[in-house]
Amino acid sequence: MNGNGQRMSRRSFVGSLAAALATLWLSPRGVRAAAAPAAKGVLRKAIPATGETLPVIGLGTSRTFDIGGDQSTLSTFAELLQVFFDHGGELIDSSPMYGEAERVVGELLRRLGHPDQLFAATKVWTDGARAGIRQMEDSRRKWGVRRFDLMQIHNLRDWQTHLKILKGWKEEGKIRYLGITTSHGRYHRELEEIMRTEGLDFVQFSYNIEDRSAEERLLPLAIDRGMAVLVNRPYQLGELFSKVKGRPLPEWAAEFDGLSWGQFFLKFVVSHPAVTCAIPATSKIKHLQDNMGAGFGRLPGPQMRQRMADYFASL
C-alpha cells in the first residue's frame, strides 16, 4: 500500500523495484537513515503491498532452534541472535511445526529485550478454525510479541479456513501481513493457483541455484501479483556445499562481493528481482556471520546470475 493505504499497482511496483535494484547494484551503501551503525550498508528490498523494506537476509529456525532448555545452549543461541541483529537482521521465521523453536525464539527475545527491529514471522499449521486461532494465539504468547508482522499458512494446510481468518485479523490489526508457504515442489501448482486468485502479501517457497523450478512460474507470478517472496532452503538443505567441497571460489565472485560459497549461493537467490528475503537457518555463529555477509555489497545482475548458474551446473 502507499501512503494513502492503497495497494501499489503492478506498474508502480515494477518501477519502484527497478529503481531499488539500481540502487543496490550501483550504490550498495544506501540504507535507512535510522539504521544502527553496525547495520550500515545492509541491502534491503521492498514489500510490494506497502513499500516497507526488509533486509535481504533473514533467519530461519527449522531444525536448528528445536533445542531443550539447557542454559548454556540457550546462552549460545542468544549470542547468535544478537549477532543477527547486530548485522542488520530483522526477519525471523518460525512455525509450530518446528518443535520447540517458537518457545526458544521467545526466550531468546526476552533475554535480548525484544529488539525493536524484529520482524516476527510464523505460521499456522493445523486443521480447523478454532484450532488455528488457538495455535496462533499460543505462538504469540511463546514469542512474547503484541502481534506478528507476518502470519503464514504452513504448507497450504487447510488454507481456505485459515486465510479467511487471517484476512479478518489483518483488517482488525491483529497481524500486519498474511501469506502462505510450501517447501515441497509437489505443491507448486496448487500454490500457483492460490497466488492467481487470492490477495496475499507474502509467499514462501524453496529456491536455490540448483533447484530453479520457481523461476518458471512462481517468481514471475509473484511480481505480476505484487507479492513479497521469502525463500527457504537456499542451500538445498546443505547439499550445495557438498558439490563445491574442496573447490576454490571463482575469482569473478569478487565482482559482486561474494566472499564465500555461502555468499555465492545466497546472493544468487536474493538477486532475483522477485525475491524479497532469504531465510537460511543455522545454529553456528560463524555460519550466521557468513550468511549475513551476503546482505552487504553488490548483487549480481542478470548476466552474472546466468554465469553463476552455468558455472554451478558444470560442476
ZIFENWO-V282387 format. One line per field, one symbol per residue. phi: phi as a letter, one per 20 degrees, with the letter a starting at -180 (. if undefined). Layout:
phi=???
This chain:
phi=.efenefffgfffffffffffffffdbfefbffeffgfdfnffcceegfcngdcffddcecfmfeecedgfffffffffgfffgffenfceddbaffemegfffgffffffemlgffgdecbbdbadnfffffffffffffffmdfbefcdceelmflfffffffffffffenfceccbbcbccgfeffffgffffddedecccbeaafeedffffcfffffffemdfcdddlfdllnffffedgneffggffffcledbfgfgffffffefgeeebecfdbddffffgfgfffecmedfegffgffffffffef
